[in-house]
Structures are given as C-alpha cells and as structure tokens.
Amino acid sequence: MTPDRIPVRGRLSAQYRLDALTWLRVGGPADWLFQPADEADLCDFLSQLDPVIAVFPMGVGSNLIVRDGGLRAVVIRLGRGFNGIEIGAEGITVGAAALDAQVARQAADAGRDLTFLRTIPGSIGGAVRMNAGCYGTYVADHLIEIVAIDRAGQRCTIPAQALNLRYRQSDLPEGMVITKARFHAPGADPAALHARMTDQLARRDATQPTKERSAGSTFRNPAGFSSTGCADDDHALKAWKVIDDAGLRGARLGGAQMSPKHPNFLINAAQATAADLEALGEEVRKRVLHARGIGLEWEILRIGEELPDAPLPALVLAPEAGKQD
C-alpha cells in the first residue's frame, strides 16, 4: 500500500524538505515524512506499507548530509512519543528520540554514570546505530538491549551482542527503526558526575566549532578509536591530524569549509549546498590519500540523490596554524 492510503494517528507529509531537519541545513525533499504517534502507530504503518518502498529512520539529523536532489523513501522521524527516560534498578530505559545530552543529565541526577553521552550530538537511536563514543567510552560498553520495529512492522527485542557493535558501526538491519534502548550505568555521586560533564563541555567548546553548523566529526579516526581525552592520547592517526598535515585546515569549497578550529569538522560556513559539502569531503579524502597513503572513511552518513549537472566551485586552500585534539 502507498503511504497516502494508510491511516495513521501521527503526521504524514508528502515532499517534505529535509534541510530544516539536518544540522548542516542542506538537503532536498523526501517523498514522504512520517512522524508516528507511538510504537503501535509505527507498527501499523510499516505492516501496511508496500515492501518495495524504501524506509529511512532519521534522528535529529546531527550526523547526516541529505543530497540536494532529496530522498526517494519514507523518512521516519520519532518525536515526543519516543523520548521517555526511565531509571530503574535493572537499568535505564530510554526512548530512541531522547537526546544523548538529556539522558546523560537525567542519569547523573539519579546518581548513574552515562556521562560519556553528554557531548555526543544527536539522539539515542543514532548513538546506538553508530556505536557512538567519547573519551574512550562507547555505547557498546553500556548497552543491554534495544527494542526495534522491523520493515514488516514486527516489534523485536535485540540483545546488544547481536548488533556486533564496533567503532562507529553496527549490524542493525536495513530499515529497522530503533524505538527504545536499555543501558546499565554504574552508580556514582551526582555532584561528581555533573562536575565531570561540565569539564567535558568546556574541553569540547575549547576545541570544536560548537557554534557553527556542522555534523560533528566528518571522518572516522584511522586509528580505529575515538579520543580518550587523556594527556597521553596519541594523535598520529587521528583524522584531524592527517587532515591538518595535508594542509587542509580551513580549506573551502563554495559555502563549505573544513573548520579552522578543528579540521575534522565540516561546516556550512556560507549557504553551502549538500554538493559543496560532499565535494569538499571527497577532496580532503583524495589529498590525504595522496599525502599520507591513508584512506579516510566518512563518519557522516550521506543519503539521497544528487542534482544532475550541478556546477561546483573550486577548492580554496586556507590552512590555519595550531594544534587540535
């Protein structure tokens, strides 16, 4: 059945522009945007949707480039019915739409340590899918299980081990929508947890372009792990370092720029198109490969269709001095 013929209790919108939903503020329209009222509404919709129609679960768009031609799919975006946080003796159960930072704060209020989530942009569903991590701790270190709805509309409970969580990757099946996640979190003093998060935020703001339109880290670290935040952290195979060494700090292409503050952050500096952003990222990959023999892998997810024959501006190198964590 086509989306417009399926009765829903949530909101279903045709030809919905996705630029307003992504942190980089780029992207053409999705064929459909579905915002389910609750889990039952989502199950009913997916069980009736023609299986040939693609489905793309979308969080808050914090780690995403939607190409300028848009997306031929039903985008599913979870909202208020999916952002609850329940703290119990057996763990912390979190709706997939809950923001990572909010989960960290509420857990700390209850004396439970999920502080690694505090500086991770986005929502819990995306954090699980990408095994997000910070300062040497990852979702995999705390995740117990998830609840997800498969493409046929069936509700599944999946243990963490079955997801094969690894650095910025998981084996979550295509089209499956995470609705809840359950974490274990050790007990600790709430004041100490909040103090730790305050320190983490200060370090992040000092080293990252948090006031710019970005999607977080652009490329995965070639080392295969995130920064530990420790004084003895080795930067030799960090993505920012190899980009900086290739002279690409501050490089621009159209409205896109590799941040002068942190060269592994791709920013929309001046009304960039998705094509600008992706082309700059690809140019960085090409030049780092030539300079260091290292093939950078995208951490930002890129989806959708390009506009045909869209002209691209030239790359402008503007390397900046300085070091970055």
Secondary structure, DSSP 8 states (H G I E B T S, - for coil): --GGGS--SSEEEEEEE-GGGSTT----EEEEEEE-SSHHHHHHHHHHS-TTS-EEEE-SSTTEEE-TT-EEEEEEE--GGG--EEEETTEEEEETTSBHHHHHHHHHHTTB--GGGTT--SBHHHHHHTT-EETTEEGGGTEEEEEEE-TTS-EEEEEGGGG--BTTB----TT-EEEEEEE---B--HHHHHHHHHHHHHHHHHHS-TTS-EEEESB--TTSS----STT---TT-HHHHHHHTT-TT-EETTEEE-SS-TTEEEE-SS--HHHHHHHHHHHHHHHHHHHS----B-SEEES---TT-----EE---------
